[in-house]
């Protein structure tokens, strides 16, 4: 979900209500199941700066070093890597979310044949 400007997460339902910015300053509010990948817009939160005491305490903490094999089964594996062929360019597939989703599904099915 791109350009997220606000997230309200419900731990019990494992859902998030997400506001995302659209062109022209419009805001689209969407409910998403989690886990989900969100691209957060700059300025969504107010950064907190550590005080001197917290910095000194952090310096004294030991950093645990973990090897990739220690994490168990990988969440993803690389099946192959290649340079994609040059195509005819981008295809505009619509403006409504339902229309876009249907077209993406069709494109994926065509590529898998």
C-alpha positions as CSV (number, residue, x, y, z in Angstrom):
1,X,0.0,0.0,0.0
2,X,1.8,3.2,-1.2
3,X,2.0,6.7,0.3
4,X,0.4,5.9,3.7
5,X,-0.2,9.0,5.8
6,X,-2.0,7.4,8.8
7,X,-2.4,3.9,10.3
8,X,-4.8,2.8,13.0
9,X,-4.1,-0.8,14.0
10,X,-6.5,-3.2,15.8
11,X,-4.4,-5.8,17.5
12,X,-7.4,-8.1,18.3
13,X,-8.8,-8.2,14.7
14,X,-5.3,-8.1,13.1
15,X,-6.5,-5.4,10.8
16,X,-5.4,-1.9,10.0
17,X,-7.3,1.1,8.8
18,X,-4.9,3.0,6.5
19,X,-5.2,6.5,5.0
20,X,-3.3,6.8,1.8
21,X,-2.7,9.9,-0.2
22,X,-3.9,10.1,-3.8
23,X,-3.2,12.6,-6.5
24,X,-4.8,16.0,-6.1
25,X,-4.6,15.8,-2.3
26,X,-7.4,13.2,-2.0
27,X,-7.3,10.7,0.8
28,X,-8.4,7.0,0.4
29,X,-9.2,5.1,3.6
30,X,-8.8,1.4,3.3
31,X,-9.0,-1.5,5.8
32,X,-6.2,-4.1,5.3
33,X,-5.5,-7.5,6.8
34,X,-2.2,-7.9,8.4
35,X,0.6,-8.7,8.0
36,X,0.8,-6.1,5.2
37,X,3.5,-4.1,3.5
38,X,3.0,-0.3,3.7
39,X,5.1,2.5,2.3
40,X,4.9,5.2,4.9
41,X,4.9,8.9,3.8
42,X,7.4,11.2,5.4
43,X,6.0,13.1,8.3
44,X,3.6,10.4,9.5
45,X,5.1,10.6,13.0
46,X,6.9,13.0,15.2
47,X,10.4,11.7,15.8
48,X,11.6,11.4,19.4
49,X,15.2,12.3,20.1
50,X,17.1,10.5,22.8
51,X,18.4,12.4,25.8
52,X,22.0,12.1,26.9
53,X,21.2,9.6,29.6
54,X,19.5,7.2,27.1
55,X,22.4,7.6,24.7
56,X,24.9,6.6,27.5
57,X,22.7,3.6,28.4
58,X,22.5,2.5,24.8
59,X,26.3,2.6,24.5
60,X,26.6,0.0,27.3
61,X,24.2,-2.5,25.7
62,X,25.7,-5.5,23.9
63,X,24.6,-6.0,20.4
64,X,23.5,-9.6,19.6
65,X,25.0,-10.9,16.4
66,X,22.8,-13.4,14.6
67,X,23.8,-15.4,11.5
68,X,21.2,-16.0,8.8
69,X,21.1,-19.7,9.5
70,X,20.2,-19.1,13.1
71,X,16.8,-17.7,12.1
72,X,15.3,-21.0,11.0
73,X,13.5,-21.5,7.7
74,X,13.8,-18.5,5.4
75,X,10.6,-16.6,4.7
76,X,11.5,-16.4,1.0
77,X,13.9,-18.0,-1.4
78,X,15.3,-16.7,-4.7
79,X,14.3,-19.0,-7.5
80,X,16.1,-17.1,-10.3
81,X,17.5,-13.7,-11.2
82,X,17.4,-12.3,-14.7
83,X,17.3,-9.0,-16.6
84,X,13.7,-8.6,-17.7
85,X,13.1,-8.3,-21.5
86,X,12.4,-4.8,-22.8
87,X,8.7,-4.4,-23.5
88,X,6.5,-1.9,-25.2
89,X,6.2,0.2,-22.1
90,X,3.7,0.8,-19.4
91,X,0.0,0.0,-19.6
92,X,-2.6,2.1,-17.9
93,X,-5.0,-0.3,-16.4
94,X,-7.7,1.9,-14.8
95,X,-8.4,4.2,-11.9
96,X,-10.8,2.3,-9.7
97,X,-9.3,-0.2,-7.3
98,X,-11.6,-3.1,-8.3
99,X,-10.9,-2.5,-12.0
100,X,-7.1,-2.4,-11.4
101,X,-7.2,-5.6,-9.3
102,X,-9.1,-7.5,-12.0
103,X,-6.7,-6.4,-14.7
104,X,-3.6,-7.3,-12.6
105,X,-5.1,-10.8,-12.0
106,X,-5.6,-11.2,-15.8
107,X,-2.1,-10.1,-16.5
108,X,-0.6,-12.5,-13.9
109,X,-2.7,-15.4,-15.3
110,X,-1.6,-14.6,-18.9
111,X,2.1,-14.6,-17.8
112,X,1.7,-17.9,-16.0
113,X,0.3,-19.7,-19.0
